[in-house]
Amino acid sequence: MSQKKHKPEEIVAKLRQVDVLVSQGRSVSEAVRANSVTPFTYYRWRKESGGLKGDQVKRLKDLEKENERLREAVSDLTLEKLILKEAASGNS
């Protein structure tokens, strides 16, 4: 079974739909099933983006991607620096 990637706006909408259904008296498990997600997915989404709005979640995801890209760049530069340092010390 292939996994569907939900957009941040969809995640926030589904979380709010579950909240509405729960406030109408349905149990969390019924509300989650009504939104076609698993309870595990619901609680993971709730943990990651509990009180955020759609645009905030999208911005958070973009910042996480940028952070990962920058971490990779720093690790690459650090590795290059160590290689150059070792090569320079070998010439002494």
N, C-alpha and C positions, 0 to 999 in steps of 0.2 A: 504494500500500500504506500503510495507516494505521499509525502508530506506537503501540505500547502503552506506557503509563506504568507502570513498575514501582514498587511501594511499596518503601520502604527495607528492610523486612523481607525482601521477595522478593529484592532485590539481594544482601543478605548471605547468604541461603540459597543462591542460585545460585553465588555466589563460593565458598562452602564446598563445594558439590557438586563444582565443578570441582577444588578442592584435593584432595578425596577421590579423584576419578577419576584425577588425575595421580599421586597417591601409590600408586595401584593399578597404575601402569605405563602408563596411556594417555597419549598426547601431549596437549598443551594444546589444539591445534586440534580433536582428536576430543572431548575433554571439553567444550569450549565448544559444539560442534555438538550434543552430546547434551543440553545444557541449553537449546537453542533460542534462542541469542543469537549475534550476530556476534562475531568476534574483536575488531573495533574497539570494540564495546560492552563486551566483557569487560575489555579493557585500560583503557578510560575509567573503568569502575566500580572497577577495581583501584586506579587512581590516586586517585580521589576518596574511596573508603572502604575502603582496603586492610585495615587491621587493626582496624577498628571493629566493634562489635556492633550488632545491629538497633536497639536503643533509642538508641544513640549516634548512629547515622546519621540517625534520625528527628529527634533533637534538633538535630543539625547543620543539617539542611534547614530546620527551623523557625527557627533562629537566622539563617540566611542570608536567609530571607524577611523577618524582623523587621529585619535590618540594611538591606535594600533599602528597606523602608518608611520607616525613619528617615532614610536618605540622601535620599529624595525630599522628606520633610518639611523637612529642613535646606536643601535647594536651593530649595524654594518660599519659605521664610522669608527666605533670603538675597536672592532676587530681589525680594521685597516690600520689604525693607529698602533695597535699592539704588534702587528706584522712589521710595520715600518720601524718601530722602536727596536725590535729584535734584529732586523736586518742591519740597522745602523750600529748596534752594539757588537755585531759580528764582524764589522769592518775595522774595529779598533785594534 
